[in-house]
Structure formats: C-alpha cells, structure tokens
C-alpha cells in the first residue's frame, strides 16, 4: 500500500516536515503531490523565519553540539 499526501493542504512547514520525517522513519512508502512555491509564498516563508529569529526561536551550532553529546 502506498500513501499519496497532498502536501499543499498542510499549511505549517513544521507539520509538513514532521509528517514526512515520521513516515520515512516508520518505513511507510508515500508520494507527495506538491506545487511549486510562488515568489510571494517564498518571501512569506523568509519573513516568518526572520520573525522566529527575532523572537529568539532558534538554536545555535554550539547549543546543538552540546545537545548531540547528550544522545
């Protein structure tokens, strides 16, 4: 059995990434139906990313390395 996921209906990028990563991890075959991103959508994604950084919602490379050592 193979799933077909209309990725464009999932509006939040984090949810898209989580879903696809989970399916891959579980070994579930899937196909995605995805349209090209418009320039306006791309610019919105960039602005959203900049806003996250301004709010301090990011992890530094140093912090990431420290976190990896805990694994």
C-alpha positions in Angstrom: 0.0 0.0 0.0 1.2 3.5 -0.8 0.0 6.8 0.6 -0.5 9.8 -1.5 -0.2 13.0 0.5 -1.4 16.4 -0.7 1.4 18.3 1.0 -0.1 21.6 -0.1 -3.0 21.2 2.2 -0.7 21.2 5.2 0.0 24.9 5.7 2.6 24.8 8.5 6.1 23.9 7.4 7.0 22.3 10.7 4.0 20.0 10.4 4.9 19.0 6.8 8.5 18.2 7.9 7.3 16.3 10.9 4.9 14.2 8.9 7.3 13.3 6.2 10.1 12.5 8.6 7.8 10.3 10.7 6.7 8.4 7.6 10.3 7.9 6.5 11.3 6.7 9.9 8.5 4.2 10.0 9.4 2.9 6.6 6.0 3.8 5.1 6.0 4.4 1.4 4.4 7.6 0.2 4.2 10.0 -2.6 3.7 13.7 -2.3 1.7 16.0 -4.6 3.3 19.4 -4.4 3.0 22.6 -6.4 5.9 24.9 -7.0 6.1 27.7 -4.4 5.3 31.2 -5.7 7.7 34.1 -5.1 5.1 35.6 -2.7 5.0 32.3 -0.7 8.8 32.1 -0.6 9.0 35.7 0.7 6.4 34.9 3.3 8.5 31.9 4.5 11.6 34.1 4.7 9.7 36.7 6.7 8.4 34.0 9.0 11.9 32.7 9.5 13.2 36.2 10.3 10.4 36.7 12.8 11.3 33.4 14.6 14.9 34.5 14.8 13.9 37.9 16.2 11.8 36.2 18.8 14.8 34.1 19.8 13.3 30.8 18.5 16.4 29.2 17.2 19.3 27.0 18.4 23.0 27.9 17.9 25.5 25.5 16.5 27.2 25.4 19.9 24.0 24.5 21.7 23.2 21.9 19.0 26.6 20.3 19.5 26.1 20.2 23.3 22.6 18.6 22.8 24.1 15.9 20.4 26.6 14.9 23.1 23.7 14.0 25.4 22.4 11.5 22.9 
